[in-house]
Amino acid sequence: QCRDAILMKISKTTFAIATAIGATLAAVPAAAQVNGIATADRALAVANAQALQAGYKQIEDQNQSQLTTLQQLEQQRQTALKTFDTNGDGQVSDAEANAAPEASKQQVRSLDEQISGIQMPLQRARMYVLTQIAQQYGPAVQQVIADRSIQVMLAPDALIYAPESADVTEAVTAAINTRVQSAQIAPPADWQPSQAAAQLYQEIQQLMYLSALRQAAAQQQSAQPQAPAQPTGR
């Protein structure tokens, strides 16, 4: 239930979470490579690009009513699903879902259709923004390679270990920022995202989700009352 609540919050505050990614992760040192070997995280580099954050913010601003409706529908869906949870464990098993009254199942299906109908154009607009930014990732990487005399560039998942100074993700983001200052948010009627763009979009959404989890955990920890100091001595 906590995870679902966080996901609903993401639907409402995509831009705010995207902005927080850079702040919540460790800063990258200025030294950019180790013996000519460097690494860069494509999803993080694109997510932190100013044009992507501005584009996401513009989409959010222009769709406030849809986002509000989306949040309300998701809350209704969570309320409806609670009636499926007959054993009260906070989870809906397959058996519980199958045993639910048909009217309740139809209600959830109807809410799912409404939610999907709102989400799809928003996701399509975000992927259109993402595609424009991602097109500059390759040239930005080449620029960083040339500027820093990097001989080998690896993806983070190809490394077993590397010092922080080998990470040039921040430099790649800076190069992207110089190449694209803004992005269009309204895709052409016949535009469809590529499979690669859809995959990158999912990776960035995962980054946002993890950032939201960290923020929620930090807020929960800061909200907990501090234990009173224990007296010392006699």
Sequence and secondary structure as in RCSB ss.txt:
>XXXX:A:sequence
QCRDAILMKISKTTFAIATAIGATLAAVPAAAQVNGIATADRALAVANAQALQAGYKQIEDQNQSQLTTLQQLEQ
QRQTALKTFDTNGDGQVSDAEANAAPEASKQQVRSLDEQISGIQMPLQRARMYVLTQIAQQYGPAVQQVIADRSI
QVMLAPDALIYAPESADVTEAVTAAINTRVQSAQIAPPADWQPSQAAAQLYQEIQQLMYLSALRQAAAQQQSAQP
QAPAQPTGR
>XXXX:A:secstr
 HHHHHHHHHHH HHHHHHHHHHHS    S   BTTEEE  HHHHHHT HHHHHHHHHHHHHTHHHHHHHHHHHH
HHHHHHHTT TT SS   HHHHHHS HHHHHHHHHHHHHHHHHHHHHHHHHHHHHHHHHTTHHHHHHHHHHHHT 
SEEE GGG S   GGGB HHHHHHHHHHH S    S  TT    HHHHHHHHHHHHHHHHHHHHHHHHHHHHHS 
         
